[in-house]
Structure formats: structure tokens, C-alpha cells
Amino acid sequence: MGVGRFDSLLLLSFGGPEGPDDVLPFLRQVTSGRGVPDERLALVAEQYAQFGGKSPINDLNRQLLEAVQQELAVRGHDLPAFWGNRNWHPFVSETLDAMQSAECRSTVCVVTSAFSSYSGCRQYSEDLDRARATVTDAPEIQRVRVFWNHPDFLGSAAELLSDARREANLSESTPVLHSAHSLPLSMAATSDYEQQLNEAAVIVNDLAGMDGLSEVVFQSRSGPASVPWLSPDIGTRLRQLAAEGVTEVLVHPLGFVADHMEVLFDLDTQAAGVAEELGVRMVRTPTVGTHPRFVSMLVDLVEEAAGLRKDRPALGTSGPRPDHCSMDCCPAPTLR
């Protein structure tokens, strides 16, 4: 039966290694074309070794896909759902092969990235275009809109933040560090990524009933120190707050939709280690993951893209993003 004109759904994500033998090939794939030597990749591989050489991201995507399928079925939609990755199996080209074999002709695509930037938005569209070019008679694909300011994304995040605060017996005035993946300044300058994060952090804090310090911090930067990236780094900010006498802090991974490696290592391991060293109690809130309200929102966006919904809700001042990005939206940074 499908959903409107769509006869299939594609969940598109970043991908990650499934075991120790996958780690270095995966890292080479991620850094392809950048000339990163294996010696540097081996240092990153050590992070995966702490978790058995496996990223949690693929299992999390399988869970999300199943939850979306269940929500589609509850609403009476019969829509075959597929999953593909940018950087590891199933690569999106492999998934499009399977979709072509299943005679899919019109596909709606959900990307597991809430905010706009070249790496978090446009690059996925470029990946789709390249993959479609390699598959004969590939289905037409339309992405749902970027959802950073959707009431149910921000509302899910706020619920989880509020629940974590109560469970940890912290006050509404506890400082909140809303963490997101850092970007090179050259990339951040080509999008409104930072503006989106700042606005989203204010909205989430208000919805969660928090009235203390709230700010966006960054994590997971990589590459040479000579290249400027978005700041402040979460570790640096934790040290500053400790010096100011702060003893408790909530860390909210606003920029991430699932507890994958950047959350488990950069927050739960590195940032938590810094906080412990400083004598600061750090409570990390969950990501939206398969929160029922978030899953319901994804299906709402599918219905939106199919023309079955007209409401297109959004919080804040920026309004809903269009379904089709403009040609000058989130361009790749110029390499010097």
C-alpha cells in the first residue's frame, strides 16, 4: 500500500565496525582522501578496542528501524523499510541494489542526523546521488526535512533531560552542558549548525524546566591542532566550571540521536574521567534513541514528505526546514 507516492523507506546512517577486524578498514573508509596514515588511525582504533572492537551504532540503527516499522504498521502503512550506511556495511549502494531487486521505485529517506552541516546533511545527499549512479534503475529518493527544531525531537530530549535530573536528585538550577560534535570552523561557516544548536539548547532547557546555566559545548574534534574547530571543548569547560566552584553538572548529548561511540567514549569515558578527576559529579542524559515520541515524529515526517500532513510544526524562530535543500545549503568547505 505504501505511504502516499512512496513504496519504500530508507534509513540512512553513518555506519560503524561490527568487530575488531572491521575497525581499521572502517577508519580508512571514513578518512578516505584525507591522507591520514594508519599510525594515526591505530590510535583511534584503541578507542574501539575498549568496547570489544565494535561500535554500537549498527545495533542502534537496527532497533530504530524496527521501531519505525512498528509505528508505520500501527498507522496502517505497509511500507518496506531498508537500512544503509555511508561508511560501512550495509553501504548505501548495497542497500539500493537490494531495493532495486525488490522493485522499489519511490523511496522516502530518513537520515539519522538532526542538525544541518555539510557532514551532517549535504554529504548524505551526495552519498545518495553517487550510490544511485552505480545502480541501474535505482529508485527515486526523497529525504524528509531536517528535524532539529521539531517539537517532538526537542520535546523527547527535554523529557529525557528532566527525567535524568530527577533520577539523580539534582536541582533545576544544575548547569547543563549541551554537547555536540565539533566541526572545523571552515565547515561550520557554511551552515547554521552552531545557530541551530544554540537555539535548540535554549528550547530544551526551557521545556525541561531548567533555570541554571545552559550552554553548548563541543566534543570529538580530530585532526591537527593547527586547524581551528568549534569550541569550547567539553573537557575544557568542565575544568573552568570546577574552578568556579561547580560540583554537579548535567551533560546532554543534544547533537546526537543515539548512544554510539562518540557518546560512549567521548562523554562516558573521557569527559566522565575529567569530571571525576575534578571532583565534579557528572550525570549524562540519554539520547533520544527509540523514545516513542521521537519514533512517532519520524513517521510524521514520512507522512509530511508524502503530502499526507500539512502541519509541519517547528519550535523557535527559524521555522521548519524545506523538504528539498537549496543548491547553496551546507556546501562543502573550501580546502586551502
ZAMARGU-4260 file (C-alpha; in steps of 0.2 Angstrom, whole numbers, plus 5000, padded with zeros to 4 digits):
<rodrens>
0) 5000/5000/5000 | 5014/5012/5004 | 5013/5030/5011 | 5007/5042/4998 | 5018/5040/4982
5) 5032/5031/4992 | 5033/5012/4991 | 5048/5010/5002 | 5058/5018/5016 | 5077/5020/5018
10) 5086/5023/5035 | 5102/5031/5031 | 5116/5032/5044 | 5135/5034/5047 | 5139/5016/5050
15) 5152/5008/5061 | 5163/4992/5063 | 5154/4976/5069 | 5170/4968/5076 | 5189/4970/5078
20) 5194/4965/5060 | 5182/4979/5054 | 5190/4994/5064 | 5205/4999/5053 | 5195/4996/5036
25) 5181/5007/5043 | 5193/5021/5049 | 5201/5021/5032 | 5184/5022/5024 | 5179/5037/5035
30) 5196/5046/5031 | 5197/5041/5013 | 5205/5055/5003 | 5212/5064/5018 | 5229/5056/5018
35) 5228/5050/5036 | 5242/5037/5040 | 5237/5021/5048 | 5248/5026/5063 | 5235/5039/5067
40) 5221/5028/5064 | 5228/5015/5075 | 5226/5027/5090 | 5208/5029/5086 | 5206/5010/5084
45) 5212/5009/5103 | 5196/5018/5107 | 5185/5004/5099 | 5196/4991/5107 | 5189/4996/5124
50) 5172/4991/5118 | 5177/4975/5110 | 5181/4982/5093 | 5163/4985/5089 | 5153/5001/5088
55) 5135/5001/5095 | 5129/5011/5080 | 5123/4997/5069 | 5113/4988/5083 | 5105/5005/5087
60) 5100/5008/5069 | 5093/4990/5068 | 5082/4995/5084 | 5077/5011/5077 | 5072/5004/5060
65) 5061/4991/5069 | 5053/5004/5080 | 5049/5014/5064 | 5042/4999/5056 | 5031/4996/5071
70) 5024/5014/5071 | 5021/5013/5052 | 5011/4997/5055 | 5001/5004/5069 | 4996/5018/5057
75) 4991/5006/5044 | 5005/5009/5032 | 5013/4994/5023 | 5030/5001/5019 | 5045/4990/5016
80) 5060/4998/5026 | 5078/4996/5022 | 5094/5002/5031 | 5110/5008/5023 | 5126/5017/5029
85) 5139/5030/5022 | 5154/5021/5029 | 5151/5003/5032 | 5141/4988/5028 | 5127/4989/5023
90) 5134/5003/5012 | 5120/5013/5004 | 5125/5007/4987 | 5122/4989/4993 | 5105/4994/5000
95) 5100/5002/4984 | 5104/4986/4975 | 5093/4976/4987 | 5079/4989/4985 | 5080/4989/4966
100) 5079/4970/4966 | 5063/4972/4977 | 5056/4983/4963 | 5056/4999/4974 | 5053/5014/4963
105) 5050/5029/4975 | 5058/5029/4992 | 5057/5041/5007 | 5074/5043/5016 | 5076/5047/5035
110) 5094/5052/5039 | 5100/5049/5057 | 5106/5067/5059 | 5096/5081/5067 | 5106/5096/5063
115) 5112/5105/5047 | 5130/5105/5041 | 5140/5098/5027 | 5145/5082/5036 | 5128/5080/5044
120) 5117/5084/5030 | 5123/5088/5012 | 5136/5074/5012 | 5122/5061/5015 | 5113/5068/4999
125) 5129/5067/4989 | 5132/5049/4995 | 5114/5045/4989 | 5117/5053/4972 | 5134/5043/4970
130) 5125/5027/4975 | 5111/5029/4964 | 5123/5032/4949 | 5130/5015/4952 | 5113/5006/4952
135) 5104/5003/4936 | 5086/5009/4938 | 5088/5014/4956 | 5073/5021/4965 | 5069/5039/4966
140) 5073/5045/4983 | 5067/5060/4993 | 5073/5064/5011 | 5062/5070/5025 | 5066/5088/5031
145) 5080/5091/5044 | 5071/5090/5061 | 5082/5099/5074 | 5068/5111/5079 | 5053/5099/5078
150) 5043/5099/5094 | 5044/5080/5096 | 5063/5079/5094 | 5066/5094/5106 | 5052/5088/5117
155) 5059/5070/5118 | 5076/5077/5123 | 5068/5088/5136 | 5059/5074/5144 | 5075/5063/5145
160) 5084/5078/5152 | 5071/5081/5165 | 5070/5063/5170 | 5089/5061/5172 | 5089/5076/5183
165) 5075/5069/5194 | 5083/5052/5195 | 5100/5059/5200 | 5091/5070/5213 | 5098/5086/5206
170) 5090/5103/5206 | 5083/5113/5192 | 5097/5125/5193 | 5111/5112/5189 | 5122/5118/5175
175) 5118/5109/5158 | 5131/5107/5145 | 5123/5103/5129 | 5136/5093/5119 | 5138/5091/5100
180) 5151/5085/5088 | 5163/5099/5084 | 5167/5104/5066 | 5181/5113/5058 | 5177/5132/5058
185) 5178/5131/5039 | 5164/5119/5039 | 5154/5127/5052 | 5155/5143/5042 | 5145/5136/5028
190) 5129/5131/5038 | 5119/5137/5053 | 5124/5122/5063 | 5130/5132/5078 | 5115/5144/5077
195) 5103/5128/5077 | 5112/5121/5092 | 5111/5137/5102 | 5093/5139/5099 | 5089/5121/5102
200) 5098/5121/5119 | 5088/5136/5125 | 5072/5127/5120 | 5076/5110/5128 | 5081/5119/5144
205) 5065/5128/5145 | 5055/5113/5141 | 5064/5103/5154 | 5061/5116/5167 | 5079/5120/5170
210) 5084/5138/5176 | 5103/5137/5178 | 5117/5139/5167 | 5114/5131/5150 | 5127/5131/5135
215) 5133/5122/5120 | 5149/5113/5121 | 5159/5103/5108 | 5167/5086/5108 | 5175/5073/5096
220) 5187/5085/5087 | 5201/5077/5077 | 5215/5081/5065 | 5230/5093/5068 | 5229/5106/5081
225) 5233/5119/5069 | 5216/5118/5061 | 5203/5128/5071 | 5187/5119/5077 | 5171/5124/5086
230) 5174/5127/5104 | 5173/5126/5119 | 5178/5108/5121 | 5168/5099/5135 | 5184/5094/5145
235) 5190/5112/5145 | 5173/5119/5150 | 5172/5106/5164 | 5189/5112/5171 | 5183/5130/5170
240) 5167/5126/5179 | 5176/5116/5193 | 5187/5131/5195 | 5172/5142/5198 | 5166/5130/5212
245) 5153/5120/5202 | 5152/5102/5209 | 5137/5095/5199 | 5133/5096/5180 | 5121/5088/5168
250) 5129/5083/5151 | 5116/5082/5137 | 5121/5075/5121 | 5110/5086/5111 | 5119/5084/5094
255) 5117/5065/5094 | 5102/5054/5091 | 5109/5038/5098 | 5122/5032/5111 | 5135/5027/5098
260) 5154/5028/5100 | 5156/5047/5102 | 5144/5046/5116 | 5151/5031/5125 | 5169/5036/5123
265) 5170/5055/5122 | 5157/5058/5135 | 5155/5042/5146 | 5174/5039/5146 | 5184/5054/5143
270) 5173/5068/5149 | 5167/5057/5164 | 5185/5054/5168 | 5189/5073/5168 | 5174/5076/5179
275) 5179/5063/5191 | 5197/5070/5192 | 5190/5087/5196 | 5178/5081/5209 | 5163/5086/5199
280) 5148/5074/5199 | 5143/5072/5180 | 5126/5065/5175 | 5125/5061/5157 | 5107/5061/5150
285) 5101/5048/5137 | 5100/5052/5118 | 5083/5051/5110 | 5086/5034/5103 | 5070/5024/5101
290) 5060/5036/5113 | 5042/5033/5107 | 5039/5052/5104 | 5055/5053/5093 | 5050/5037/5083
295) 5032/5044/5081 | 5040/5061/5074 | 5050/5051/5061 | 5034/5043/5054 | 5026/5060/5055
300) 5040/5067/5044 | 5037/5052/5032 | 5019/5057/5030 | 5024/5075/5028 | 5035/5071/5014
305) 5021/5060/5006 | 5009/5075/5007 | 4998/5067/5020 | 5001/5080/5033 | 5001/5099/5031
310) 5005/5105/5049 | 5025/5105/5048 | 5027/5110/5066 | 5043/5118/5072 | 5049/5127/5088
315) 5059/5143/5090 | 5061/5157/5077 | 5069/5148/5062 | 5053/5139/5056 | 5053/5121/5048
320) 5066/5117/5035 | 5061/5113/5017 | 5060/5095/5011 | 5072/5099/4997 | 5088/5108/5002
325) 5093/5123/4991 | 5108/5122/4980 | 5118/5133/4991 | 5113/5124/5008 | 5128/5117/5018
330) 5141/5117/5005 | 5157/5108/5007 | 5171/5119/5015 | 5184/5126/5003 | 5201/5117/5006
335) 5216/5129/5007
</rodrens>
